[in-house]
Amino acid sequence: MTRTAEDLAKAYFATGAVEELPSGHFIHGAFVPGSTGDMLESDDPGLARAFASFSAGNADDIAQAVESAEKGLAVWRDTPPAKRCQILNRAAALIRERGEYLAFVETLDSGKTLVEARGDVQSCARFFEYYAGAADKLEGSSIPLGPGLTSWTEREPVGITAHIIPWNYPTSTFARGIAPALAAGCAVVAKPAETTPFTALILAQWLHEAGVPAGVLNVVTGLGQDAGAPLVRHPSIAHVTFTGSVTTGVGVMQAAAPNVTRLTLELGGKSPLVALADCDLDRAVDGALWAIFSNAGQICSAGSRLVVERSIHDELLEKLIAKARALKLGHGLTTADVGAINSGLHLGRIAGHVDAARARGCRIVTGGQATLDPETGAGWFFEPTIIDDVAATDPAIQEEIFGPVLAVQVVDNEEEAIAIANATEYGLVAGIYTRDVGKALRLARSIDAGQVTVNDYWAGGIEVPFGGNRKSGFGREKGLEGIDAYTRTKAITIRH
């Protein structure tokens, strides 16, 4: 009988150990030790202490993984699409069957709550199901050139793809890029974040068990500068999918440029949630609450700016503050509402942003401090924080804090809301709360963002394309558009 995540958590809290964690890199269908034998520690953010170690990869490990991927590509690109479909569906079934263990590891490694991790596991399985269904539908088209000429297009895999996986959603982001790459017939080398290495390794093994041939999916763990950088620079990589900060994304672009490597970049965000005067106030409050405090605000698409019309500002903010103060912080493997910050380093960054805002005279109406788990007195936590009536040029508005910190901006009308919503360098997501469909459509078309939702900030899902504009990056993941990055079009013409 499969143990629940709660059972696994009890064993972990009793012993401090985790059973069956993978060891080494996953290369050519097996776990192998790193080339140097050097190891890094992975921390439990809820307790602020290490719970396991993993291999510190380098350029030699990357070279081995890419060589394996070249062999895997020769097999996988010629595997019938219907067979790829069957294997990916089998992988999805395995993920669902064993999902409690994956959710437990995700929670332990990232710091998020178990409820959130279970949702990520279900999304992971759904990604593989969704793109399994696309594998045998990558059709070309015929081109009418007239008598004596037959011309058509075919879609073929781009080759070996590199995936740099972020620490905030290590399980679902792994699947978001790798599922369409595998469906298209590509081979993969993935590098998970150094603070969350384990779910990528586990998933690689499960996918191999489901039938993905050796070499088709490889995972190398380690630091970004030691393993991620040589992966991006490798001349055999045909496409890089990167999720992370703007600064690192710029570095990825520069590193990939000499090889003219294709890119999908999903970078930062400072997304507005616009609450107009005619909105359903309670729905807007709940939307704003979870738009910023889900995963302790460590989401690129978090609704980190609340743009609210003045006439409802006081009532909305009063309700929102009350709900924010009622949120229970704690270890993700307990019944907490909000989990830990992923690392001590990142906790310091969040605290630095808020301290600077306080020093500038910004009005912090709730929260504003780093704290500890009230039950254990340990861990990396930050109070759910709201900063009210912030000027449009203030760094709390312009800079991505990537934590549970909401900045409120007050406007007097719809036109001002649009201008304020667009007044940052980012363009990832926007949410709109209004009962007026006409207003909703005007704002949705006027706000510069890759994805806009109305009356439900997290509406949409795996079927809906996702990606940003401006400094939020380029390219689209999810939906049928998500597979485009992993295919290229070949035109064939015959005179007869």
LOMI-704002 format. One line per field, with one value per residue (C-alpha): residue number from 1; z negated, y negated, x negated. Coordinates in steps of 0.5 Angstrom, whole numbers, plus 500, padded with zeros to 3 digits. Layout:
resi = [NUM | ...]
w = [Z | ...]
v = [Y | ...]
u = [X | ...]
REM end
This chain:
resi = [1 | 2 | 3 | 4 | 5 | 6 | 7 | 8 | 9 | 10 | 11 | 12 | 13 | 14 | 15 | 16 | 17 | 18 | 19 | 20 | 21 | 22 | 23 | 24 | 25 | 26 | 27 | 28 | 29 | 30 | 31 | 32 | 33 | 34 | 35 | 36 | 37 | 38 | 39 | 40 | 41 | 42 | 43 | 44 | 45 | 46 | 47 | 48 | 49 | 50 | 51 | 52 | 53 | 54 | 55 | 56 | 57 | 58 | 59 | 60 | 61 | 62 | 63 | 64 | 65 | 66 | 67 | 68 | 69 | 70 | 71 | 72 | 73 | 74 | 75 | 76 | 77 | 78 | 79 | 80 | 81 | 82 | 83 | 84 | 85 | 86 | 87 | 88 | 89 | 90 | 91 | 92 | 93 | 94 | 95 | 96 | 97 | 98 | 99 | 100 | 101 | 102 | 103 | 104 | 105 | 106 | 107 | 108 | 109 | 110 | 111 | 112 | 113 | 114 | 115 | 116 | 117 | 118 | 119 | 120 | 121 | 122 | 123 | 124 | 125 | 126 | 127 | 128 | 129 | 130 | 131 | 132 | 133 | 134 | 135 | 136 | 137 | 138 | 139 | 140 | 141 | 142 | 143 | 144 | 145 | 146 | 147 | 148 | 149 | 150 | 151 | 152 | 153 | 154 | 155 | 156 | 157 | 158 | 159 | 160 | 161 | 162 | 163 | 164 | 165 | 166 | 167 | 168 | 169 | 170 | 171 | 172 | 173 | 174 | 175 | 176 | 177 | 178 | 179 | 180 | 181 | 182 | 183 | 184 | 185 | 186 | 187 | 188 | 189 | 190 | 191 | 192 | 193 | 194 | 195 | 196 | 197 | 198 | 199 | 200 | 201 | 202 | 203 | 204 | 205 | 206 | 207 | 208 | 209 | 210 | 211 | 212 | 213 | 214 | 215 | 216 | 217 | 218 | 219 | 220 | 221 | 222 | 223 | 224 | 225 | 226 | 227 | 228 | 229 | 230 | 231 | 232 | 233 | 234 | 235 | 236 | 237 | 238 | 239 | 240 | 241 | 242 | 243 | 244 | 245 | 246 | 247 | 248 | 249 | 250 | 251 | 252 | 253 | 254 | 255 | 256 | 257 | 258 | 259 | 260 | 261 | 262 | 263 | 264 | 265 | 266 | 267 | 268 | 269 | 270 | 271 | 272 | 273 | 274 | 275 | 276 | 277 | 278 | 279 | 280 | 281 | 282 | 283 | 284 | 285 | 286 | 287 | 288 | 289 | 290 | 291 | 292 | 293 | 294 | 295 | 296 | 297 | 298 | 299 | 300 | 301 | 302 | 303 | 304 | 305 | 306 | 307 | 308 | 309 | 310 | 311 | 312 | 313 | 314 | 315 | 316 | 317 | 318 | 319 | 320 | 321 | 322 | 323 | 324 | 325 | 326 | 327 | 328 | 329 | 330 | 331 | 332 | 333 | 334 | 335 | 336 | 337 | 338 | 339 | 340 | 341 | 342 | 343 | 344 | 345 | 346 | 347 | 348 | 349 | 350 | 351 | 352 | 353 | 354 | 355 | 356 | 357 | 358 | 359 | 360 | 361 | 362 | 363 | 364 | 365 | 366 | 367 | 368 | 369 | 370 | 371 | 372 | 373 | 374 | 375 | 376 | 377 | 378 | 379 | 380 | 381 | 382 | 383 | 384 | 385 | 386 | 387 | 388 | 389 | 390 | 391 | 392 | 393 | 394 | 395 | 396 | 397 | 398 | 399 | 400 | 401 | 402 | 403 | 404 | 405 | 406 | 407 | 408 | 409 | 410 | 411 | 412 | 413 | 414 | 415 | 416 | 417 | 418 | 419 | 420 | 421 | 422 | 423 | 424 | 425 | 426 | 427 | 428 | 429 | 430 | 431 | 432 | 433 | 434 | 435 | 436 | 437 | 438 | 439 | 440 | 441 | 442 | 443 | 444 | 445 | 446 | 447 | 448 | 449 | 450 | 451 | 452 | 453 | 454 | 455 | 456 | 457 | 458 | 459 | 460 | 461 | 462 | 463 | 464 | 465 | 466 | 467 | 468 | 469 | 470 | 471 | 472 | 473 | 474 | 475 | 476 | 477 | 478 | 479 | 480 | 481 | 482 | 483 | 484 | 485 | 486 | 487 | 488 | 489 | 490 | 491 | 492 | 493 | 494 | 495 | 496]
w = [500 | 502 | 496 | 496 | 495 | 488 | 486 | 490 | 486 | 479 | 481 | 483 | 477 | 472 | 476 | 480 | 486 | 492 | 495 | 503 | 505 | 511 | 511 | 517 | 524 | 528 | 535 | 540 | 536 | 529 | 523 | 524 | 519 | 521 | 524 | 518 | 513 | 510 | 506 | 504 | 499 | 500 | 494 | 491 | 491 | 486 | 481 | 484 | 484 | 489 | 490 | 496 | 501 | 508 | 514 | 515 | 523 | 528 | 535 | 535 | 533 | 538 | 543 | 541 | 541 | 548 | 551 | 548 | 551 | 558 | 557 | 555 | 560 | 566 | 563 | 560 | 566 | 570 | 565 | 568 | 565 | 563 | 559 | 556 | 554 | 550 | 546 | 544 | 542 | 538 | 535 | 533 | 530 | 526 | 523 | 521 | 517 | 514 | 513 | 505 | 505 | 510 | 507 | 500 | 503 | 507 | 500 | 496 | 502 | 504 | 497 | 500 | 497 | 498 | 501 | 506 | 508 | 509 | 514 | 517 | 518 | 521 | 526 | 527 | 529 | 533 | 537 | 540 | 541 | 545 | 549 | 550 | 554 | 558 | 560 | 566 | 569 | 571 | 578 | 584 | 589 | 597 | 601 | 608 | 613 | 619 | 624 | 624 | 617 | 610 | 604 | 597 | 590 | 584 | 577 | 574 | 567 | 566 | 563 | 556 | 551 | 545 | 539 | 533 | 528 | 523 | 515 | 514 | 518 | 519 | 521 | 525 | 529 | 530 | 534 | 537 | 542 | 542 | 544 | 550 | 552 | 551 | 555 | 561 | 561 | 558 | 553 | 546 | 541 | 535 | 530 | 524 | 519 | 513 | 508 | 511 | 514 | 512 | 516 | 523 | 521 | 519 | 525 | 530 | 527 | 527 | 534 | 536 | 532 | 537 | 543 | 545 | 548 | 545 | 546 | 548 | 541 | 537 | 531 | 528 | 521 | 519 | 519 | 524 | 526 | 526 | 529 | 532 | 536 | 539 | 541 | 544 | 548 | 551 | 559 | 559 | 555 | 560 | 556 | 549 | 544 | 538 | 532 | 528 | 526 | 532 | 530 | 531 | 537 | 540 | 539 | 542 | 548 | 548 | 547 | 552 | 558 | 561 | 562 | 565 | 560 | 560 | 553 | 549 | 543 | 538 | 533 | 528 | 527 | 523 | 525 | 523 | 520 | 522 | 518 | 521 | 517 | 519 | 517 | 513 | 507 | 503 | 510 | 511 | 504 | 504 | 511 | 509 | 502 | 506 | 512 | 508 | 502 | 505 | 505 | 500 | 506 | 510 | 516 | 523 | 524 | 517 | 517 | 513 | 515 | 513 | 517 | 514 | 515 | 509 | 508 | 505 | 503 | 495 | 495 | 500 | 496 | 489 | 491 | 494 | 488 | 484 | 488 | 489 | 481 | 480 | 485 | 481 | 483 | 481 | 484 | 491 | 488 | 483 | 484 | 485 | 490 | 492 | 492 | 492 | 496 | 500 | 498 | 492 | 498 | 501 | 494 | 494 | 500 | 499 | 492 | 495 | 500 | 495 | 490 | 496 | 497 | 489 | 489 | 495 | 491 | 495 | 490 | 488 | 486 | 484 | 484 | 486 | 482 | 483 | 477 | 475 | 475 | 469 | 467 | 468 | 467 | 474 | 481 | 486 | 486 | 488 | 485 | 491 | 492 | 495 | 497 | 498 | 503 | 506 | 511 | 518 | 519 | 512 | 512 | 509 | 515 | 520 | 517 | 517 | 509 | 510 | 504 | 500 | 501 | 504 | 506 | 507 | 512 | 512 | 518 | 520 | 526 | 531 | 536 | 530 | 528 | 535 | 535 | 528 | 530 | 536 | 532 | 530 | 535 | 534 | 538 | 535 | 532 | 531 | 527 | 527 | 523 | 525 | 526 | 533 | 539 | 543 | 538 | 537 | 545 | 545 | 540 | 542 | 549 | 546 | 541 | 544 | 541 | 544 | 540 | 537 | 533 | 531 | 524 | 522 | 522 | 523 | 528 | 534 | 534 | 538 | 544 | 544 | 547 | 542 | 543 | 542 | 546 | 545 | 539 | 537 | 543 | 550 | 552 | 550 | 546 | 544 | 549 | 556 | 557 | 552 | 557 | 562 | 559 | 560 | 567 | 574 | 580 | 586 | 593 | 599 | 606 | 612 | 619 | 623]
v = [500 | 493 | 489 | 482 | 476 | 475 | 482 | 480 | 473 | 477 | 481 | 475 | 471 | 477 | 479 | 473 | 478 | 479 | 486 | 487 | 481 | 481 | 481 | 478 | 475 | 479 | 480 | 485 | 489 | 490 | 486 | 484 | 481 | 474 | 474 | 471 | 474 | 467 | 466 | 461 | 460 | 459 | 456 | 456 | 449 | 450 | 452 | 448 | 454 | 459 | 466 | 469 | 468 | 469 | 469 | 462 | 463 | 459 | 459 | 466 | 469 | 464 | 467 | 474 | 472 | 469 | 475 | 479 | 475 | 475 | 483 | 482 | 477 | 482 | 487 | 482 | 478 | 484 | 487 | 487 | 481 | 486 | 490 | 483 | 482 | 489 | 488 | 481 | 483 | 489 | 484 | 479 | 485 | 487 | 480 | 480 | 487 | 485 | 478 | 478 | 479 | 474 | 468 | 470 | 469 | 463 | 460 | 462 | 459 | 452 | 450 | 450 | 453 | 460 | 458 | 453 | 459 | 464 | 459 | 459 | 466 | 467 | 461 | 465 | 471 | 467 | 464 | 471 | 473 | 467 | 467 | 474 | 473 | 468 | 473 | 476 | 469 | 465 | 465 | 461 | 458 | 458 | 452 | 451 | 449 | 451 | 457 | 461 | 459 | 462 | 458 | 460 | 458 | 463 | 462 | 465 | 465 | 459 | 464 | 464 | 459 | 456 | 454 | 450 | 451 | 446 | 447 | 445 | 450 | 455 | 461 | 457 | 453 | 459 | 462 | 456 | 456 | 463 | 466 | 462 | 463 | 471 | 471 | 467 | 473 | 468 | 471 | 467 | 465 | 462 | 458 | 457 | 451 | 453 | 452 | 456 | 462 | 468 | 468 | 468 | 474 | 478 | 476 | 478 | 485 | 486 | 483 | 488 | 494 | 492 | 493 | 487 | 490 | 489 | 482 | 479 | 475 | 474 | 469 | 466 | 463 | 457 | 450 | 445 | 443 | 450 | 454 | 449 | 445 | 450 | 454 | 447 | 446 | 453 | 453 | 459 | 456 | 454 | 450 | 447 | 447 | 442 | 440 | 435 | 428 | 423 | 422 | 429 | 430 | 424 | 428 | 434 | 431 | 428 | 435 | 438 | 433 | 436 | 442 | 439 | 443 | 442 | 440 | 440 | 435 | 434 | 429 | 424 | 421 | 415 | 417 | 412 | 415 | 409 | 408 | 404 | 400 | 405 | 411 | 417 | 414 | 421 | 425 | 419 | 420 | 427 | 427 | 421 | 426 | 432 | 428 | 426 | 431 | 437 | 441 | 435 | 430 | 434 | 434 | 430 | 429 | 427 | 421 | 417 | 410 | 409 | 403 | 401 | 396 | 390 | 391 | 398 | 398 | 397 | 403 | 408 | 407 | 408 | 414 | 416 | 414 | 419 | 425 | 424 | 423 | 430 | 434 | 439 | 440 | 446 | 452 | 454 | 462 | 459 | 456 | 449 | 444 | 441 | 445 | 443 | 438 | 443 | 441 | 436 | 432 | 431 | 429 | 424 | 421 | 420 | 417 | 412 | 410 | 409 | 406 | 401 | 399 | 398 | 393 | 389 | 388 | 393 | 395 | 402 | 404 | 411 | 416 | 413 | 418 | 424 | 429 | 437 | 442 | 441 | 448 | 450 | 443 | 445 | 444 | 439 | 435 | 428 | 425 | 424 | 416 | 411 | 404 | 399 | 393 | 394 | 389 | 391 | 390 | 393 | 399 | 403 | 403 | 403 | 409 | 416 | 418 | 425 | 426 | 425 | 418 | 414 | 407 | 403 | 397 | 393 | 390 | 386 | 389 | 394 | 390 | 389 | 396 | 398 | 393 | 396 | 403 | 402 | 398 | 403 | 406 | 413 | 416 | 423 | 423 | 419 | 420 | 416 | 416 | 412 | 414 | 410 | 414 | 408 | 406 | 413 | 413 | 406 | 407 | 414 | 411 | 405 | 408 | 411 | 418 | 425 | 427 | 424 | 427 | 424 | 425 | 431 | 429 | 436 | 438 | 442 | 448 | 453 | 452 | 444 | 441 | 438 | 433 | 426 | 419 | 414 | 416 | 422 | 426 | 429 | 435 | 439 | 445 | 449 | 450 | 453 | 447 | 450 | 455 | 450 | 449 | 456 | 457 | 454 | 454 | 457 | 455 | 461 | 459 | 464 | 463 | 468]
u = [500 | 497 | 496 | 499 | 495 | 497 | 494 | 488 | 488 | 489 | 483 | 478 | 480 | 478 | 472 | 469 | 468 | 472 | 472 | 471 | 468 | 464 | 456 | 452 | 454 | 459 | 455 | 457 | 463 | 459 | 456 | 449 | 444 | 441 | 435 | 431 | 435 | 436 | 443 | 448 | 453 | 460 | 464 | 471 | 473 | 479 | 473 | 467 | 463 | 460 | 464 | 460 | 454 | 453 | 448 | 445 | 444 | 440 | 438 | 435 | 442 | 446 | 441 | 443 | 451 | 451 | 447 | 452 | 458 | 455 | 455 | 462 | 464 | 463 | 468 | 473 | 474 | 476 | 480 | 487 | 491 | 497 | 491 | 489 | 496 | 497 | 490 | 492 | 499 | 496 | 491 | 497 | 501 | 494 | 494 | 501 | 500 | 494 | 495 | 496 | 488 | 487 | 491 | 487 | 481 | 483 | 485 | 479 | 474 | 478 | 482 | 489 | 495 | 497 | 503 | 499 | 495 | 500 | 503 | 496 | 496 | 503 | 501 | 494 | 498 | 503 | 498 | 495 | 503 | 504 | 498 | 498 | 505 | 501 | 495 | 499 | 502 | 496 | 498 | 495 | 499 | 499 | 498 | 501 | 496 | 500 | 499 | 492 | 490 | 492 | 490 | 491 | 489 | 487 | 485 | 479 | 476 | 471 | 466 | 463 | 466 | 464 | 468 | 466 | 471 | 473 | 473 | 480 | 484 | 479 | 484 | 489 | 484 | 480 | 486 | 488 | 482 | 480 | 487 | 488 | 480 | 481 | 488 | 484 | 479 | 473 | 468 | 467 | 462 | 465 | 461 | 466 | 464 | 459 | 464 | 469 | 466 | 469 | 476 | 473 | 468 | 474 | 479 | 473 | 473 | 480 | 480 | 475 | 479 | 485 | 481 | 477 | 471 | 464 | 461 | 467 | 468 | 462 | 461 | 455 | 455 | 451 | 449 | 452 | 445 | 442 | 447 | 452 | 447 | 444 | 450 | 453 | 446 | 446 | 446 | 450 | 456 | 461 | 466 | 466 | 472 | 470 | 475 | 471 | 469 | 468 | 461 | 460 | 464 | 460 | 454 | 457 | 458 | 451 | 448 | 453 | 452 | 445 | 448 | 455 | 459 | 466 | 469 | 476 | 475 | 480 | 477 | 479 | 486 | 489 | 496 | 502 | 509 | 514 | 520 | 525 | 531 | 536 | 533 | 535 | 531 | 531 | 528 | 523 | 521 | 520 | 517 | 512 | 510 | 508 | 505 | 499 | 499 | 500 | 493 | 491 | 491 | 485 | 489 | 486 | 494 | 496 | 501 | 496 | 499 | 506 | 509 | 515 | 520 | 521 | 528 | 527 | 520 | 521 | 527 | 523 | 516 | 519 | 522 | 515 | 511 | 516 | 515 | 508 | 507 | 511 | 506 | 502 | 495 | 491 | 487 | 490 | 491 | 496 | 503 | 500 | 503 | 497 | 490 | 483 | 478 | 474 | 467 | 464 | 461 | 468 | 471 | 465 | 467 | 474 | 473 | 468 | 473 | 478 | 473 | 472 | 479 | 480 | 474 | 477 | 483 | 488 | 494 | 493 | 500 | 499 | 493 | 486 | 482 | 478 | 480 | 480 | 485 | 489 | 489 | 482 | 478 | 474 | 475 | 474 | 481 | 483 | 490 | 495 | 494 | 498 | 495 | 501 | 502 | 495 | 492 | 492 | 484 | 483 | 478 | 483 | 487 | 482 | 478 | 479 | 479 | 481 | 484 | 491 | 491 | 497 | 496 | 502 | 504 | 510 | 513 | 519 | 522 | 521 | 516 | 511 | 512 | 509 | 504 | 501 | 502 | 497 | 492 | 487 | 482 | 485 | 491 | 493 | 500 | 505 | 512 | 518 | 524 | 530 | 538 | 538 | 536 | 534 | 529 | 526 | 525 | 522 | 517 | 515 | 514 | 510 | 506 | 499 | 499 | 498 | 504 | 510 | 515 | 522 | 525 | 521 | 513 | 511 | 516 | 514 | 509 | 505 | 509 | 508 | 501 | 497 | 491 | 489 | 487 | 482 | 477 | 482 | 479 | 481 | 484 | 490 | 491 | 497 | 503 | 501 | 497 | 492 | 490 | 488 | 481 | 479 | 481 | 478 | 481 | 478 | 481 | 481 | 482 | 482 | 482 | 486]
REM end
